[in-house]
Amino acid sequence: LKQTNHSAKMKFGKQILRLAEQSHINHCVAYDVLKKAITVVVEAELQAKPNDELELKEVSEAFGKPVLAGVARPPDSRFHGLLQHELDKVNRFANLQYRLLIDGLREAQRLAAKDPKTEEELSELERVLDTTSDKLIQFEHFRRLNFTGFRKIVKKFDKRSKEVGLKTAGISGWFMQSLLREYFVSEPLDPILFGLALGFATHRHLRRVAAKSPEPTPSTAAPIGSKVTETFLVSPPGRLGMLCALIKRFELVVPTPFAKESLSPLEKMRLLLHNMTQDGSKSFTGMGSRNTVVYYDDPKFSQYSGRLQNNGVAGFRYRQTTPGDSSDDGVVERDGTPSALGVNAFTNSSELACTDAFPLSIPTWESQASVNELLKSAASKYASRAPGLAQTVQEAVSNDMEVKAVVSSSRLLLRGDTAATEGFFLALDEDVRFTKTHMESSSSAPSSGRDFCYCLLEVASSTQESASWLEELYTHASLRSVSGFTIGAYAVADQHTDKVPELPHYYEHFKIMQDQAPPEQWGLMLEWRAALNAEDEEEEDRPAQSKAAKAASEILPSEKGATSGGGGGTEPPKSSTSVAGGLGATLGTIEPKNFLASERTMLEWIHTILALAFLGMGLWKYSLTLGGDGPQPQIFFLGGLLNVTSTSSMLLGCYSLLLVSVALVFVWYAVLSHVSRLNALFKNKVTESVFNDRTAPTIFVVAITGALFMQLSVQAITGVHAHRL
């Protein structure tokens, strides 16, 4: 905790220099320069010019333009222009890094497709995968650093403006929503991580083929030899590094369409890369599933006390997992047993046959009395198959049980795929939140629910032996264990602190960590919520919102799905890998300057094309007047379009009509490109092919240059021929 506080007190500009990769530093947000720019912009608003001319010069040189250009602009508008300059820089580098990651996957797929058999070939494939994995971790770190930098700098600007009494509404509120749409934040990393998982799975398969070892059979047999699952805590910033270490030894189980058992890992990898463009994935819907667990208890918290005394094995819970777009019925299962992970998590609820669980669907809108009746009826139905669990449920129902806590998370499932990991089943829960009642999706606004500051890694195994891969995760400092920890007990204690008979021994530690550690310590998702919570608090302190701001928010177009039906908030990045996820969804409103920039581009094209069209029309009119001065009359062709009296008049007419044709084609190109850019802005698909197309300008230049060259060449040849005659 002291190290965390020390890191938080360090100037963030120095943190960037200390924490960023050396090759990334020049592409990160210029935090220290922006801090100086705040002083320059604010002082320029208070007086004729800033006090520190040297500081003004330094800031202007850093951005390559006068910071105080356009004195009529308000200070927040000038500062936003500087922020946009930095955003463009960060987005360009992020796009380049994403392309390099895709190139690494393509290279691995190319090597695997050659069916390598020698140690040298297999080592080369592993080296490419390891390099891509390292680059992915570095890129995710780059994203988090820059997101934190932009969030902090806009808060500093608002704070400084308020201190000096500037009459500005502040920029952090609307800028944070805009920031979440930026490429470096919104582009999901899940497709890259899944591609790496498939690459390592292919490498393991090729190793077994070369060694003539049998393929492991995916098993969902209940792990034996242990009484409970073991839960580890993972710091969100270390989550991606831990996953990259795990996928080298574990199979990553994902929802459809990539979960088809008939496809080999190499075929799935080829399908994934085929569906990916240079800017992301077209059809990848994510690796995780939504996992909601409901904990029931009686007024005396009997099950809660049992969890504290028995290391989590007590009572029961109701779990519902929703993979992808499909919905699976829920499961009533005994809490803390290995089968809850080793069997139930990998098995459809309708196919369950173990003694520690039975299927049940409980709609969220049902009253507690109706829920009790459903549980009682299901317990009677499955009493012969799961007698112990059925008895526990019936006793709880008879004691007036009710919902005490609901834990929601995004879950990734992994199972052992090597000799060292066979029999291990893992579940990684991230973005963990809990409330007292059923809650909306955790991707909604932070209007309800409390965040848990760690990710959870739950491990069930059929052996008591120490795992070497687990020891490796400890060395990365991304994994820690707490004796007797269970998320169910902690959630109930957090939601009913003043009612539970006793608090867990680890409760105060987590409270201190959550209350004192800065948001950037816990990953992009929690930092996003912290930023919006701060914005909500500022809104409450404000006497009234500007009518103009309200009108703008109503007029500006918003994307479907920008707000959650339950919370009315802003959609976050996808998972932390996009992390957070994808990253991803379109958020809030779209800035008018993007539309105006697209319109200006279209008008520039039209100006050039009009000049070309007028030139072509003038030359064509002139070509029709050539000849006819002598005894030979003028001769016209194609209904008067071409004057074929002489070779020169005919060639000039062809050249002029070609210029007019090119103008007509490209004026439509300008209009259609404008429409395409608008659609991309609405859908938040800022792709290279739409906004940085080089093909059409190249064709335009080649067409004009080629036509002019042909005209001059033919005229020169005709002149030489006439001279000889």
C-alpha positions, 0 to 999 in steps of 0.5 A: 500500500505504501508503494501504491501511495508513493507511485500516486504521489509521483508526478505523472509526467515522470511516471510516463518516463519511468513506466513507458517502454523506451520505444513508446515514450515519444508517442505518448501524450506530452503530459508535461507540455500540456501542463504548461499549456494550461498555464499559457491558455488560462493566463492569456484569457486573464490578460493580454499575454501570458507572463512567461514568454519562454513557456509560451515559446516552448509550448508553441514549438512542441505543438508546431503552431501558435498556441494562442492563434485565434484570440476570439476562441475561448480557452477550453476550445484552444486547449481542446485543439492541443488535446486533439493534436496529442490524440492524433499522435497517440492514435496513429501509433496505436494503429501502427502497433495494432497492425504489427500485432496482426502481422505477428499473428499472420506470420505465426499462422504462415509458419504453422501452416508449413507443418513444422516438424524439426525442433528449429522450426517449432522453436521459430514458431514459438519465438514469433508467438512469444514476441507477439505476446510481449508486444500485446502486453506493451501495447495494453500498457501504452493504452492505460498510460495514455488514457490516464494521462488524458483523464488527469490533464483535463481534470487539471485544466478544469481545476485551474480554470475554476481556481482563476474564475474563468467562466467555462463549463469545463471540458472533462465531462464531454471529453471523457465520453469522446476519449472513450471513442478514440481508436487507442481506447475503443479498439478491442484486444480480444481478437489478438489475445484469442489469436495468440491462444490459437497459435499456442494451441497449434504449437502444442499440437505440433509438438505432440505430433513431433513427439508422437504423443497422444492428444489430451481429451477435453474432460469435465470430470469432477476434480478429486483430491481437493475439497474446495476451489482455490481463489487467487486475486489478480491486479487488473494491470497484470491481468493481460500478462497473466493471461498471456502466460496461461494460454501457453499451457491452457486451452481458452474456451470461447463462445461460438462461432469459434468454439466448433469442435470440428475445427482445429486450432490452426483452422480457427486461427485462419478463420479469425485472421480472415475475418480481421481487417488491418483495423480490427475484427469484423465479426469477433464477439469476444471471449468471455461470458457474462456471469451472474451469481446470486447469494441467498441467506436467512435473516441470521446470515447462517450461510454467510457464517458457514462460509467464513468457518468452512473456507467458502464451502457452505450453503448454495448459490444461483449462477447464470452464465450468458455466453455471447448472444445466447442465454443459458438457464441458470444453475443452483450449485453448492458454493465453493465445491470443485465441481462448481468450476470443473463440471458446471462451468464447462457443461450446459445446465440441461446436461448436468448430472453431478450431485452438487448442482441442478438446473433452474431458471429464475427470471430477475423480475420474480418476487422473492416469494415466487423465487422461493417456490421455484427453488423448493419445487426444483429441490424436490424434483432433484432430491434423488440425484442431489440429496445434500444440496436439495436438503440445504435449499429446502432448509434455507427456503423454510427459514425465510431466505432472501437475496443478500448479494448479487455478484456480476462479472465477465468470465473467461474459462481455461482448461489444461492442455499439457501434461503439467496442466492436465486436470486443471480448470480455471475461471478468470472473472474480471470487472467484478461488481456486486449489489444487494439485488439483481443488477443491470449489466456491469458495462452500464453506467456506474449508477448502481453496484460496487466495484471489486478492485481485483480480478479473480482467478478460480482454480479447481484441480484433481491433484494437490501437488504444487503447480509450476505454472502457478509458481511462475505467475507468482513471480510476475507479481500479478497473483496473490492469495488470501487465506479463506477468501471467498467472493460470496462472503466478501460481497455479503459483508460489503452490502450488509456491513452493519448486519452481519455477525462478523466481518472477514479478516481480509475485509479491512485490507480490501476496503483500504486498498479500494478507498486509498489507491488511485483509479489507475491502479485498477485498470481501464474499466474502473478508471472509466467509472471513476472518471464518470463518477467524478463527473456526476459529483461535479454535476450535482455541485453545479447550480444549473446546466447551460440551456445551450449545452442541453440543446446541443446534447439533444440535437447532436446525433447519438448512436443506438445503444449509447446508453444503458436501458437500466442505468442511463449511462455511457457504454464503456470500452469492451473488456479490459483487454479491450480494456477493456475490451473492445473496447468497441461501443459508440459512446455519447454524442459525435463532435460536430467538427468531425462532420464539418471536416468531412464536408470541407474535404468534399468541398475541396474535391469539388473546387478542384473538379470544377476548375478541371471541368471549366478547363475541359469545357473551354478547350472543347468549345475552342476545338469546335472553332478550328478549321473551316477558314479555307475552301474545306468545310468543317467536319463534325463527328458524334453529333457535333461532339468532335471536330474532325476537320484536322488531327489537331482539332480532333485530338484537342476535342478528345482531350477536353472531353476526357477532362470533363469525364474525369471531372464527372466521375470524381465529383460523384466520388467526392459526394459518395466518400463524404457519405461513407465518412458520415456513416463511419462516424455514426458507426464509430468505425474509423478505418484506414480505408475510409479516412485515409484512402490513397487510391482515388487521389492516385487515379485522379493524378494518373488520369490527368497526367496521362491525358496531358502526356498523350495530348502533347505527344500526339500533337508533337508527332503530328507537328513533325509529320506536317513539317516533313510534308 
